[in-house]
Each structure stands twice: as structure tokens, then as C-alpha cells.
Amino acid sequence: MRFIDEFRQPALVHALANKIQQWSGPPVQIMEVCGTHTVAIFRHGLRGLLPPQVNLLSGPGCPVCVTPNVEIDKVIALAANPKIILATFGDMMRVPGSYSSLAEAKAKGAHVKVIYSAIEALEMALDNPDKAVVFFGVGFETTAPTTAASILEAERLGLKNFYFLSAHKVVPPAMKALLQSGEVRIDGFICPGHVSTVIGSRPYEFIPRDYGIPCVIAGFEPVDILQAITMILDMRAERRAEVAIQYRRAVRPEGNPSALWAMARVFQVRDAEWRGLGLIPGSGLRLGLGMERFAIEQRFEIKVRPARQAAACRCGEILRGSCAPPGCSLFGTACTPEHPVGPCMVSSEGTCAAWFLYSAGGRIGGASAVEAGAA
Amino acid sequence: MCLAVPARVVRINGQRALVELGGLTREANIILVPSVRLGDYVLLHAGFAIQTLDQAEAEETLELLALMVEEGEERVEA
């Protein structure tokens, strides 16, 4: 058992696709919350296996995409300080802020270093005792435990030059905000698989309970996603709504207690601004009690010009599922992966990037692209 | 950013482990999976193991799906 190929078996994919094709109920709109699911759906051509009555919407589950411009402006300002080394995960480098990006700032001499793991930020602080290393923490609950672990280790080592700027967000409040806005009809959720390995299934229970909408936590292989869709359709057929785990090999109802403990020890919940969704209560993480010494704002003042958004960029609507990429006038013309205007086109899990890469530069064929744009 | 890949634990040294995936060996921090053992599969995300993979659950999922395939075939033949 190697946990990947077995979940790509063609016989299983075909059988599941056939089952979905037999859906004879009313049209359903299923939102896949997580950007990694959006990419997996494209990569494996899953949309083409679904009947027209089963429609998939992309949601705001791309932590890079939902980081607002002001956060990027702040880290660029920090990186310009010669006393600071700014450590960031790679996918933030090319995201446009109000005026620039980390990549552009680095090209102009700012000290920006890309790291793959939170531990590398720690090592950077150890290797550069005369500089302040600021670790820009982006990501959902999949990543937050890893940054929390690195901060706990910094505490254990008594590091004096390690700082953390949290742009972490948590997913369930954003799902609630989407449902409360009522902007888009959602008949089922494919819940993020790896976030759920950490948080378990309980944080989603308010969705079937208060909104009557089925939720299935899915893995990322084609068999996983298709099985999750059949599980949602079965619940709709039976007029039943609950949180079910399709990704049972990785997700336990209680999640990962050690990871949750690390997050609770280091972070506290706060209200946070999401690109496209506005301020969502209780949806962000910041350094908690006892962790103030790691807050960069205590040590360095961060001065930024007022944040601004790129005109005509519809990332916000795309993140809410109320517009698909072909509906944005910039898509594939002014905004491409080579010269992105908004983060949805930059991030490896951005909805626009996925559409662009997997549908021949945005043209998925006549009618369907027009319908998608009109959504 | 939800990217995590299955990898097999081949060596453990305190908080650090070596994991194998696709023929390559990488370092992983296992502090978030304290019950992990040699030979277990974990999900690797940004240099950390964030969860252990349950082989029995994986096999059960596949068995149920295989049954579904069989039932589908029977219906077609019937």
C-alpha cells in the first residue's frame, strides 16, 4: 500500500463516474473549498466526467490568494530594512501587493529568503545572530501547527532574533461567511482534506446542523474526489445532511491532538480580513498570550502606504465562487501566469492559475466558457 | 498550500526522521506525530509529518469501492 496509485485505479474512477452520471435529481452545486482540490479536479480531468446537473464551484481555500494586499505591503516594508531578513514560503514571492511584490523587492536588494519548512526560518535566525529574522506565516490549519512548532522551538532555544508575522487563517469561519452571504447556492461541500487531518470533522458540524448542507472531507486523488461527490449526492437523495469523512486513511474525527495543542499554545484566534470576503470574525490566528516577544510589531514599526486593489481584478468574486475565471475581463489577456494581476493567477493553487493551465489558456470550449463567465 | 504527500518513515532520530517518497529520502520533523513508528506512512507537509496514514482504513475504503464496481457490473449484465 503506497497510498497514491491505489486511489487512481481507472476501474474505480469509471465506476464512480458512472454512478454520478446517473444522478437524476435537480441540479446540484458542490463547492470544493480547498485550492488543492481545485487543481486536482483539473489535473485529473474530473469535470469532464460529471453530468451537467452536477456543477463544481471553487472556493476561497487558497491561503495565498486570500491574503490581502496590506499584509504583503507590510512584509515588503519589513524586508527593506537592512537589519531584517524576511523568510517566506515560496508561493508568496510573486503575489502582487498594492505597489510591488516580494520578488520585485528582492530583485531591488531587499533581504527576502524563500524557505520550504518552518524549521529553516529557525536555522536562519541561528545562522544570522546579528539580524532579525522575520518569518511570514501564511497558510491554514495544515501549516499553522508547523509554524507553531518552530516558534515553540525558538522559545525553548531562547532565540532573541526570531520574529513571526502571522497571516494564518482558519477555514470553517470562511465557509460560514459564504453561507451567510447567500450569494451563491451551495448544495454540498467538499471539505479540505489536509486541513481536516489537523482539525478533524467536528468544526464543520454547524454546516449540516444550521444550514442542512452535506459536507464530505475528501482526499486528493481522483477516486477520493469522485467518491466524495457520490457521498454528497447520496445524502441529497436521502435528504440527509451530516459531516462524513471520505479520506478516512488520513482524517480522524478528533483530528491531530498534538498539532491542535501546538496551535493553541502559540496562537489565539482573531478577526481577519480575507481578500474577496472582507472581515470574517474569528478567522485568523495571531500570536497568543506569552508569545509577544516573537511579534515583530513590538520591535520594528511597519510603515506602509494605503493599500489599494487592482482595478478590474475579480479575484474576490472568484474566491467566493460567484464568478469563474473566464468571467474576468483580464483573464488570459492582461492577467496570465507570466504577468499576473491578482493572486488567484499567481498561486499554484489559485483558481485562475488552474483554469489557465488546464484549459488551454482559458478556452475550454465555446458554450461552457460563456456560461461559466456569466455565472 | 494544502499539499501534503504520503511518505514512509525509514529512520527516526528524536524529533527528526528520514522519510522516503518516490525513491527519494527527505528529512521530516515528527514532533506533531509523537506516536509514529518506523515503517509507518505519514503525510509530509512543509518539512513536517502532520498525520500518520492508517493502512487498515485505506484498505477498507478500497474494498468498499471494489464492491461497488462489482455491483455496477452485475447491474449491467442483468
Interface residues (C-beta under 8 A of the other chain):
Chain A: M1 R2 F3 I4 E6 F7 A11 L12 A15 L16 N18 K19 C34 G35 T36 H37 G61 C62 P63 V64 F89 D91 Y116 S117 A118 I119 E120 V138 G139 F140 T142 T143 P145 T146 A149 P192 G193 H194 V195 T197 V198 F220 V223 Q227 Q246 R248 R249 A250 V251 N256 S258 A259 A262 S347 E349
Chain B: M1 C2 L3 A4 P6 N29 I31 L32 V33 P34 Y41 L43 H45 A46 G47 F48 I50 Q51 L53 D54 Q55 E57 A58 E59 E60 T61 L62 L65 A66 M68 V69 G72
